Amino acid sequence: VASAWADKYKGKFNDGWDALREKTFKRQKELGWIPSNAELTPRDATMPSWDSIPESEHAFQTRLMEVFAGFAEHTDVQVGRVVDYLNQTGQRDNTIILYIWGDIPWLNAQTGLADWDSANDVWQFYDLTNDFSRARDLAAANPEKLAELQKVFLEEAEKNKVFPIGGSLLTRIDPTTVIASPYKSWAFDSATTRMPEFIAPGLGKKNNTVTIDLDVGENASGVLYALGGASGGLTCYMDQGHLCFEYNMMIIERYWAKSAEKIAPGKHTIVVDTTLRAPRPGSPADIVLSVDGSEVARTVAKITVPGAFTASETFDVGTDLG
């Protein structure tokens, strides 16, 4: 988020996240957003207290909170613009808005995920009519009621095809199970746009060779092909006559290659060769760019995307539509 949004919150979180949590909970009660009898649950034991953070790290941690607050406000403002437009154009009453905040909290990074078994999970239940914040787990004191609710859950799960529980985690445990096209080779032209990543070539995560028949002008600039978007993806493009490649590893890291010399005007055969250094998801990869059989640039992707760059971005030829 732009610094102007984050700077609005300068100094507001200097007391740390524990104090902020208490203040926020109190304010929510005052505003009537949560019941007056709601209890603030203890901070999870896996999360550090503010007092345990070294003084030398406080400035960094408070800045993270300022940036996130700025990001949240910026997002709200943009959503508000959409709602305002719907009102202005008379479409609001004919529009259902689903506002989803957050996603799957970096499940990939959780240790022990591959060993998780839902059958061994501890069941909990709460009386939400009197315990808004789920501060009092009633399961141990009410084993018969727990068994009744477990039975109902399992019956409804069966009817609604919820099983296997946690099945959506499989692609994070074994990225090779991600939906993919069965094809081993493709031929595309500039009419290829908006091809969903899950049916497009497995660029960026598998060994592959891309061959481009290019008729280029002097000092040409433009996209040759692109997969993914701003949050993650890759692209091969021309920049003022130079052949370039970029691998955006989910914004975490970026890897570039650029030809030292400009590509002469005329017809050329461009080859982009990607070779994983190990037969496993996420392996580093060597990416080599060649023009008419001669190498002109190379880079190493220290990490490659194991499953997919995005769930909604596409593969495009001759353009980048995101």
ABEGO torsion letter per residue (X at the ends): XBAAAAAAABGAAAAEAAAAAAAAAAAAAAAGABBAABBBBBBBAABBBAAABBAAAAAAAAAAAAAAAAAAAAAAAAAAAAAAAAAAAGAAAABBBBBBBEBAGGAAABBGAAABBAAABBBBBBBAAABAAGABBAAAABAAAAAAAAAAAAAAAAAAGAOBBGAAAAAAABAAABBBBABABBBBBAABBGBBAAABBBBGABBBBBBBBBBBBBGBBEBABBBEBAAEEBBBBBBGGBBBBBBBBGGABBBBBBBABBBBBEBBBBBBBBBBABBBBGBBBBBBBBBGGBBABBBBBABBBAABABAABBBBBGBBAX
